[in-house]
Amino acid sequence: MTNPIVVLANTAAAWHSQCLNADVTWATRRALLDWFATTLPGCVLPPTTLLSEAFAASRGQGKAISYVDGQTGSARHAALLNATASHTVEFDDIFKDGGYHPGSPTIAAALAMAQDKGTSLEQLHRAIIAGYEVGCRISLAIQPSHYRYWHTTSTVGTIGAAVSTAMILGCDADRIAHAIALSSSFAGGHQQNLQGEGMAKALHPGHAADAGILAGLAAAKGVTASLDSLHADKGYAAATSASCGDWDIALEGIGDWTPITRMTVKNHGCCGHIFPALDGLKLMQENDGFVPDDIGSIHVEGYSATYQMCNRPEPRSAQEARFSIQYCLAAQLLLGGVRLAAFTPETLARQEIRALMQRITVSEDADLASAYPKQRMARLLVHLKDGRRVQHFQATRKGDPEDPLSDQELIDKFDELARSVLTCQQIEALRRDILYGTELPGSVVPSAETHA
């Protein structure tokens, strides 16, 4: 078979000089804006704030910006903190077919390296595109079985970050291939730290960005690894999925389309496996006019990840609540949406939300499960107290390529999330620089005390 590392490395290297058409360039600017939207509010929350304190003495020398405090240091230090922040409030982008959040680790690594090296904005864009290209396609090869035990954003994210780093450093295809191979040995992050309590999940892309930079730096200086690392019988795919990888699926259309143009922009601040139910419930309310007090019970049929990850009837923390379909549906019904405010300590303790949660159940449907991950669907049944039964089938998620957020909706999301930590002037300047500027984004200092 064709060696996937070689194909992917050649494809990535081609982005050094390949024409950037308007659609790809705009998709990259959108991805960068969305990365800042989800990163900025995470900068003032644990675990990022705790990591910032823990690694204060090892910031190192460099020009990479940590958005936790706006100070410069080494690229690895900045990428670790920024990528952790970008995954904290669960608003980061998704490559749906691969079950993967590429932005958190890939952009964190690329931006930190670009700032440290003083590269052009175009070089940053090219590095991000290439990192998305390789990471997203690898996720296609190993999913959905990989997700049973592994967190794709952490594992594949390490490889995406390595590629974006190698691109910033000007590596050719051979050295990019070794960066991929090296990073495949650094990739980690298991599912238990998504299922249980604790803060480890947000650290997954932080580690991925850091380890990816390590691999990229090493490969750029000539450190080598096995170029059979992805597909061999003792390689990455074999170790982390049900096979040695479906590389025909992964490489299909390579050169014809690039993954950054097919991203999902999150429209809710929670696990994406809850989105079909949230979108469906909103439509049901609009069509049938019921309010929370009218509801006797809600049952959701979802695919495997919806049930296995999001059936959490008694979440005890904001992290758990973001993965609780019971909490998120109740919060949307009572608050009007699942945004940052849904996960404050005061909101988590609201008794009317907790009471409504007791009336919400979820199960796995075999047909919906068989269509995952390419399709993310849900069936909802609402029993109303007056005896009516309202049913709905939700075939898409708002924000997916099939139903994308418009540019204005993405800008509104950025403004809303950034408003929690930046002033109006900072928001406007940063938005303008990302969407229309010609220089790398600069420093801003998020503050939890900001009220724009």
Secondary structure by P-SEA (a helix, b strand, c coil): cccaaaaaaaaaaaaccccccaaaaaaaaaaaaaaaaaaaaaccccaaaaaaaaacccccccccccccccccccaaaaaaaaaaaaaccccccccccccccccccaaaaaaaaaaaacccaaaaaaaaaaaaaaaaaaaaaccccccccccaaaaaaaaaaaaaaaaaacccaaaaaaaaaaaaaaccccccccccccccccaaaaaaaaaaaaaaaaaaaccccccccccccccccccccccccccccccccccccccccbbbbbcccccccaaaaaaaaaaaaaacccccccccbbbbbbcccccccccccccccaaaaaacaaaaaaaaaaccccccccccccccccaaaaaaaaabbbbbbaaaaaaccccccbbbbbbcccbbbbbbbbccccccccccccaaaaaaaaaaaaaacccaaaaaaaaaaaacccccbbbbbbbccccc
